Amino acid sequence: MLPDNNLPTLLGINPDADALIAAALGGRLSLDDSLARLSAWFLVRAWFLKPIYANRKESDVHLFRSFFISRNGLLCHANRRKARTGHIFHSTYLITKLEFLQEKNSAFKSFEDFKRKFDPRFIKEKQILSLWNSKSSQHGKQYNKKDFRKISKRGKEVMERFLRQFTNINEHNHHYHKSDLWGKDVEVWILSHNHKSWHHSGRDISISHQTNAPHVFYSSEFHNCCNGRYGILANEKEYLWLEDD
């Protein structure tokens, strides 16, 4: 059974969320399952019988961004949505009250609003329109402001080198090299700059443009793993997060 909560006040936001709320209030979901599934829609503020340690502090009230069930069937919490790793949560039995909160609206008001996030040097307008009409592979909805991520300090260093040789998406210059990966009948030229971390605690950063692509690529990978975060360069300070691998 759920502790004291405000779920009834959130009905009507979305049919899928309504179904989850009804299942949680009707006792068809355990408290662990309720927290894990509802946190996909809402932030969760929890009050406890006594102070607990979570989110790097000890308090009797905590705000959680995400809960999920681990492969071992344990409830865990994390600092970001769609997290794959986090901290095991042992304190559900201490919860006295729950408040589910909607996050601040991060949706773009219009295509023009979305388009303003992009520097036209780095992407063609048709590609921006294609992205506007598509859905994020991370959350399955239209791209929003939170899908744009800040470029790291190392990324900015790579960007500085890249911009010394890059002109714009529609042309290439003598700094590009011809790719041998596309066969003799297809001529593709590539400009690429990167940073290698050379140790496991850092990230390998790459910014590249190839002449058969309508955008500039940005990637942040674990060193020598070919796994990491991938996106499209939006402007000199941000990239659009497309996927994690």
N, C-alpha and C positions, 0 to 999 in steps of 0.2 A: 504493500500500500504506500502511496506517495505521501510524504510529509506535507504540511501546510504549503500551498503554492498558489500562483496566479494564473495557471493555465487556462481556466475558463475565459479570462479576459482577452486571450489571444486567438480565439476561434474566429474564423472568417478571413484570415490572412492568405491561406492557400489550402486547396482541397487535400493535398498530401499531408500538410502539417495538421490539418483538422483531424484526419484519420489517426495520426499518431497521438494527438492530444486525447482523442476519444478512447483509444486503446489504453493509454496510460491512466487516465482517470477511471476507466472501467475496470482496472485491475487485471487486464489481459497481458500486461507487460510487467516484468520485475522492475525494481527500482534501478538496478544496473542497466537493463535494456532501455528503460525510459530515458535515463541520462545520456546513454550512448546515442540513441536515435534522435532524441529531441535536440541535442547539441549540434546536430547538422543544420538546424534551423535557428537556434537561439543561443545566446550566451547564457551561462548558468551562474547565478549568485546563490551561494549556500551558507546558511547559518549552522553552527555546530554547538553541541552541549559544552564543549571546552575547546580551547585553542588547539589547532593542529598545524603541522608544518606542511605547506604546499606553496607553489609559486614563489619559492625562495624567501618565504617569510612565515612567521608563526602568528596565527590570528584565529578568532572564532567566526570570522566572516571572510569568504574567499570568492573571487570571480573567476570562473573557468571558461576558457574559449572552446574546449573540445574534450569530449569523452569518447572512448572507443573500447571495444572488447578485443582483447589480445587473442592470438591463436590458441593460447592455453585456457581461454575462457575467463580471463581476469579483467576487471574493469580498470582502465588506465585513463589518465588525463594528459593533455598536451597543450602547448601554447599556440598551436595553429590548427586550422581546419584541415581535414583529410590527412592527418598525421599518421605515419606508419609506426612511429616509436614514441614513447612517453614514459610516464611514471605510474607504477601500480598504485591504485587508490584503495586504501584499506578502511576508510572512515565513513562509509555510507550509514553505518549504524548510529553514528553521532549526529547526523543531519536532523535539524529540527524544523527548518523552513527552506523553501526553494523559491527563487524568483527567476523566471525566464524572461530574457530581454532581447529585443530586436536590435541588431546592429544598425548603426547609422547608414542611411541609404547611400550605397556606393555606385549606383547605376548612373550611366550617362543619360542626359536629358534628350539627346538627339544624335544623329550621325555626325553633324557638324561639331558637336561637343566632343565626341569620340575622335574625330579627325584632327582636332586641335592638339591632341597628345603627340602627334607624329610630326617629325621634321621631314619635309618632302625630299630632302637630299637622300634619305635612307630607305624610302619605300614608295612604290607607285600607288596612285590614288585608287586604281582598280583593286589592288591588294587590300587597301584599308577597307573598302566597301565589302570585299569578300570576308574579311575578319568580322566586320560589323554584323554580317548576315549569318555567321557561324556561331558555334558554341564552344566554350572552353572544355578541354578534355579533363580538366581538374575538377570542375564542379558541375559541368553539364548545362550551364546557363550562358546567356550572352556575356561577353567580356565586360568587366566593370573596372572601376578605378583601382581596385585592390589587385588586379592582375598585372598592373604595371609595377615593376620592382626597381628599386634604386640600384644603380651600378656601383659596385664595390670600389674601394680605394685602388686595388690592383686593376680593376676593370677600367678605371679612369686613366690609369697610366697607359694601358693598351689602347684606349680610345685616342689619347693624345698622339700616339705614334701612327695609328690608323688614319687620323685626319690629316696628317702631313702629306699623305699620298693619295687619299681618296678625294674625288671631286663630287660626284653625285651618282645616283642609281642608274642614270641613263647613258653614262659614258665610262670608258676605261682609258687608262693611260699607260705609259711605259713601265710603271711600277707593277702592273699585273703580270702574272705568268700564265702560260697556256697549260691547261689541264690535259693529262693523258688518259683520263678515266672515261671519256665520252666517245672514244673511237675516232677514226679518221674523218668521218663525215660530219661530225658535230664539233664546232669550234667554241670552246668555253674558256674564258679567262678569269683568273682568280686573284684577288688581293686579300691577304690574310695576315693578321698580327696576333700574337699570343703571349701569354705569361705562363711559365712553368713553375710550379711551387717547389718541386724537388723534394717534398716531404709530405707525409700523409695528413698533416693537420691543415694544409692549405688547399687552394683550388687552382686548377689550370683554367685560365681565362682565354677565350678566343673570340675575336671579332673578324668576320670575313664577308666578302661580297663576291659572288660569281655572276658572270654576265647573263646567265640564263635564269636568274632568280629575280623576282620582283621586290626583294627586300634585302636587308643586311642581317646576317645571322649573329647571334650572341649566345655563347655557351659558358657555363661554369661547371667544370667536371672535377671529380675526385682525381688526384694525381695518378695518371697512367691506368685509370679504370674504365674509361669510356662510359662512365655513369655520372649523372649529375643533373643539372637544370639547363633547359634549352629555351631559347626565345628569339624574338625579332627585335632589332634595335629600333626604338621609338624616337629617341632624341639623344642628346649628348649626356643626359643624366639618368635615363630610364630605358628599360627594355620590357617588352610584353612577354610575360611568362606563358609559354605554350605547354610544356610538359616536363615531368621529372622521369628519369630513366634509371 
